[in-house]
Amino acid sequence: MKTTKNKVRLSTAAALKLAESLGINSIAFPAMGAGVGRLPVEESAEAMLVAIQEHFSTIRTCLKNFSYRSE
């Protein structure tokens, strides 16, 4: 089943919120939606970056490090 950029953005935001609630300061992401979801890697990265930017701009976060892997 093909996914959407919005679903990837929402999933990323949910993961960041959970990490924040657990006090995690480092998180790594795969290219969400780019496998079974058949979303192009570039679109996955764009959606995830939007969620990350929104997260960092709206709250004082304990997250200090995140990484993204497209492979």
N, C-alpha and C positions, 0 to 999 in steps of 0.2 A: 504494500500500500504506500503510495507516494505521500510524503509529508509536505508541509509548507514552511516558509520562512517564519511565519507567525508562531507556529507550533514550536519551532526550534527556539525562537526568542523567549517564549513563555516557559519552556523547559529549562533553559539556561537561567532565567530569572528565578525559577523555583529552586534550582540547585544552589544558586548564590544565597538565596534567603535561608535555606536549610543550613548551609555552611556557616552563615552568620549566626544563626541561632545556636549552633553547636560550638561556637568560638574557634572555628577552624581558620587558620591564617594563610593557608596555601591550598590551591585547588588546581587540578588539571582536567581538561576537557578533551574528549575525542571530537572529531568532526561530526557533531550530532546531526542526524538526519541524512548524512551523506552515504550511508551504506544501504540498508534495507529500505530506507525512506526515499532513496533515489534523488535526493536534493543535490545539485552541484556543490562541490566543496566551497566554491567562492560564495555562493548564496548562504551556505551554512555559516561560514566565517562572518559574513556581513550581519546576519541575524544575531549571532552570538555576541559580536562586538557591540551592537546596539544595546542588548540586555546588560552587558558589562558596563558600558558607559552610563546607562540609566541607573544602575546599582550604585556606582561610585559617585554619581552626581546627586543622589537623593539622601544618602545616609553616611554617617561617619562609620566606616567599615573597619573590621578587624582583619580583613583580608589584605595581605601584603604581597602575595605572589600568586599568579595564575599562569597556566600555560595551555597552549592549544596545539593539538597534533592532528594533521590532516591525513596521516597514513596509518 
